[in-house]
Amino acid sequence: MFDVDPALVEMLYRGVTEPGAFSDALRAMIQAFDCSSAALVSFDPLAPDTNLALSEGVVQENIKLYVEQFASIDPAPATFSRLPVGTASATN
């Protein structure tokens, strides 16, 4: 388990009111967790027009390729949509 830096949590909260703060938080997560990318995805299967996806790192650099070739077969969105409301999860 990782010790979460309070500054990282603050960046996430700032993302609600400050433009660019979510991107800053995603970049900080990439560093904190030593990974190649990070994404914040929120979706409502009953209202897909309200979906939100922000990414940084490898995912952002290849988002067009993902959308064109993989998004339609990606099992993660369907899996995440079955999680109880108010929960969060991660993929590897």
N, C-alpha and C positions, 0 to 999 in steps of 0.2 A: 504494500500500500504506500502511496506517495503522501508526503506532507504537502498540503496545498498552501501556496504562498498567498497570504491575505491580499496582496496587491493584485494578484490574478483574479481573485473573486471580485474585487472592487472594479477591475476593468470590465468584467462581464456585466455588473450592475450598471456601469456608466454607459454600456452599449445601448441601453434603453433610451437614453436621452441625448447622447453625444454622437454625432456622425463620426464614423471611423473607429469608434471605441471597440466594437465587436471584432474588427479586423486586427486591432492591436492585441486584443485578448487571444485571438486564434494564433497569432504569431508567437505570443508569450507561451501558449500551451505547447506549440511545436518545440520550443526550447526546453521548457520545464519537463516534458515527458519524452524528450529525445526521439521524436518521430518525424516523418517526412511531410505530414500534412495534418490539418485540423479542419473540421467543418462544424458549423452550427446549422442544424436542420430542424425545422418545425413544420409539421404538416397535419392537416385535418382531412381524413378521407371523406368526410361529408361535405367539405367545402374546399376542394383542391385549389381554387383560385387564391386562397389565403396562404398557401405554402410559402415558406421562406427558406432559403439556403444561402449560406455564406461560407466561403472556404478560402484557405490560404495554403501555400506550399504546393506540393505535387498535384493535388486535386485541382487547385485553381489553374495551374499551368496547363492542365489537360482536360479542362471542363468540356470543351467542345467535342473532343473525342469521346468522353464519357457519355455525353448526351446523345451523340449520334450512334454509338455502337454498343453501349452497355446499359444505359438507364432503363430501357424497356425490359431487360432481363435481370436487373439487380434485385436480389431477394430482400435486401435490407429494408426498403420502405414498407413492404407488406408485413414484414416481421415486426418492425417498430410500431406499425399501426395497431397491432394486437396487444401492445403493452398497456397496462392500466394508465388512465389519465393521471398526469402529474408526475410521471416517472421519466427517467433519462437512462440512456444506455450508450454503449460504444461498440464499434466493430474493430477488427484488427486486420 
